[in-house]
Amino acid sequence: MAAVSSYIAKAPDSEGRIHYSEQEHATWATLYARQELAVQNRACDEYLQALERLALPKDRIPQCAELSERLQDFSGWSITPVPALISFEKFFRLLANRTFPAASFIRRPEDLDYLEEPDIFHEIFGHVPLLTDPRFAAFSEAYGKAGMAADKADHAMLARLYWFTVEFGQIRQSAGLRVYGAGIVSSPGECVYALENEWPQHKPFDPIDMLRTPYRIDIYQTVYFVLDSFEQLFKLANTDLAALVREAKSLGMHPPSYPAKAS
């Protein structure tokens, strides 16, 4: 989570609706058209099926309430608009209660290609489709509950688990390596880079290894972890995550695989 945001959250009206400008809807339409092409033959089957199942509007920013109605039918989840920056405690609590927090603003035209903090396009196009998958939804809920029970000192370590699965996860399927993490499927550049560039490492799914791996939020990732099946996430949802954190802490962190950030 970033410490400072240059964006201001858009507040819902008395009926729970957020009013976006024509320019903001146009930005959504541009992002959607571009990313819909980027994920073809790159995103996993489950994500593509979920995107079709959710039937997001292509020409306007959807309201959280309308998407919540659809999600309730599939997995019992809902979506609530939040500022770009919320605390770990609030984030965990919402997930534990089957509520996904979606940043309510959309990026400016000058930030079309890259935005370090999550906006509503990243949240809705990237995260929400797979919440229609019961296995993925179960993992998200279990992760939230584990976060609520964890010591505050362990929140950053738990964030790594989320980063390397929900945000930047990949999966191996019959057609080859595919992406499912929200940070990849919502990014045209990283969608290509993650699969077609020789630089990043592709490591087998290993929760302990993930917890020990540092990352940077402002560059394309240097390490991706690869599932064999979403059943692994479902299994992880029923694992004692606190015990995994304790084991990872006892082993210590891996050295960074990325270059140092310029001062």
N, C-alpha and C positions, 0 to 999 in steps of 0.2 A: 504494500500500500504506500502510495506517495505521501510525502509530508506536507506538500503544498500543492494547491490546484489553482490554475488560472481560469477555471470555469466555475460558473455559479449554477447550483442546482435549480431546476425549474419546479416550482411548487404546484401540486394539483389544486384545482378549484374545489368548491364545496361539494361537488358531485364526484370528485376523485379523478377528474380529467385534467390532463396537461395540455395546454394550448401551445402548439408549435407554429412557427412562421412558415410561409411558403418556401423560403430559402432552406429552412431546416428539413422540411419534407423533401425538397429537391436533393439535398445532400444524402438523405436516406436512400432515395431512388438511385442515385449515382453509385453509392456504395453497394447497394444490393445487386444491381445489374453487373457490376464488376466482379463481385465476390461469388455470385451464382455461377459464373463461368470458371472462376479460379478453383472452386472445390470439386468440379467434375473430374473424375479419374484421379483425384488426390485425397478427398475425404473418404472415410470408411463407409461401408454400406449402411451401417446403423445410423450414422449422422445424416446421410443423404435421404434415407427413408424417413427419419424423424423430421427433417426440414420439409419434406413433402407433406407429411402428416400434419404438421403444425400450420401449414398454409399461411405463412406470414404475408401481409400486404407488401407489395413491391414498390408502390408509389407514395407511401406515407408511413410515418412513424406509428406503430401500433400503440394502443393504450394498454397499460399493465392489466387493467381489469378484464379486457376482452381476451387476453392471452391466459389469464388466470382461469377463466371459465373453461377453456380448452384443456389446460393442464390438469384441472381437477378430475376430468373424465379419464385421463390416462394414468396419473400417478398420485393425485391428491395434493399436488403442489400449487402454490400461487406465487405471484410476483408483486413486489412492492417497490415503488420509486424511492430512491435514497440520494443523498449528496454523493459526489464522487468519492469522498473520503469518509469512511466510517471506521469505528474501532474494531479490533479483533473480537472483543466481547460481543458487540452487536452483530457482527457478521456471523459468528458461531451460533448465537442464539436464534437468528433468523433461519439459518440452514437446519438447525435442530428441530425447528417447528415447520419444516417443509415450506419455507418461504424464501424465494431467491431475491436478493437485493439488487436492483438494477439502477445504475446511475441514470439520472433523468435527463441529462443534457446530451446534445449531439455535437460532434466536432465541427469546428469552423472550416470553411472551404480551404483555407491555407494549411490546415492540418489533415487534409484528406488522406494522404499517403501514410502518415505515421502519427500516432498519438500515444504517449507513454502511459497515460492513465486511461482507465476504461470509460467509454461512453456508451450510450444506449444501443448503438449499432453492435459494438462488441458484445454487450450483455445479451441482447435479444438474438442476434444472428449466431453468435458464438456459443453461448451457454444454454439458452432455453430449449432448443430442439431436443437435445439428449435427455432433458428432464422428463420427456415422454417415455423414456426407456426405464422400466422398473429397476433394473440392475444399477444403472447410473444414478437414478434417484435415490436408491437405498444407500449407495455409497456417500452421496452428498449429505443425506440426513445423518448418517453415522459419523461422518467427519465433523459436522456441526456439534453433535453431542460430545464427541471426544474433545473438541476444542473447549467446550463449556466446562468440562471436568478437569482440563489440564491446568497446570500451574502457569501463570503469566510468563514466567521465564522460558517456557517451552513453546510459546505461541509462534515465534519466528521459525522454529524447527518444523512445527506442524504446517506452516505456510509452504515449506518446501515440498511436502507431500502433495498438497493441492496444486502447486505450480507445475510439477512434473507429471501430473495426471490430468486434472480437469482443465488446466490452462494450456499445457504444452505436450500432452500425451500423443503417442502414436500407437498404431496397432498393425500387426502383420496379418494379412488376409490372403486368400487364394490368388488374388490378382497382384499381390506384392505389398509393399509397405504403404500404409495409408495414415492420414492424420485424423484426430478427433478433438484435440484440445482447442478450447475457445480462442486462445491467443493466436493459434495458427489458422484455423478456419475463417477467422474474421480479418486476416491480414493477407492481402494479395502477394506481398513480397515474401513473407515467411512461409506461406503455403508452398511456394516454389522452392525456396531455399532449403526448407526442412527435408525435402525429398530428393532434390536434384543437385544439391551442392555436396562436394566431397569433404568439406571442412568439418561439419559437426559429427560428434560421436553418436552412435545409435546403440544404446545399452539395453540388455534384457530387463524386463520389469522386476524390480527388487526394491521393496519399500525401505529397507534399511539403507541401501545404497542411495536412494533418493533423499532420505533424511540427512545424509552426510554430505550431500553435494551442494556447494554454493552456486548462486546464479546472479546474473545482472538483469534488471528489468528494462534497460535502455538500449539493448542490442539484440540482434538475432541470437538465438540460443546456441551454445556450443555443445550441449549435451541434450539428447532426447532419450526417454525411456519408452520401450516398446512392449505393449501387451501382446499376448498370443490370443486372448479372448476377453470379452467384457466380463466373463465369469470370474476372472481374476479380481476385478474391482468389486464384484459382489462378495467374493470371499473376503477381501480386505475389509469390506464394510462390517463384517462379523468378527473381525480380529481385534484384540486388545491393542489399540493404537498407542495408548500410554506406555505399554510394555515395549513396543517398537521404538518409541522415543528414548526410553531409558537405555535400551541396547545400543542405539545409534550414538547416544552421548558417551557411552563407555568406550566406544571405538574411536571417537573423534572425527573431525571433519576432514574431507578430502581437500587437497590443495585446489585452488581455482583453476579452471581450464580456459578461462577467458582473459583477455588483456586487462591490465589495470586501467581504471577510469582516469582520463586526463583531468588534472586539477584546474 
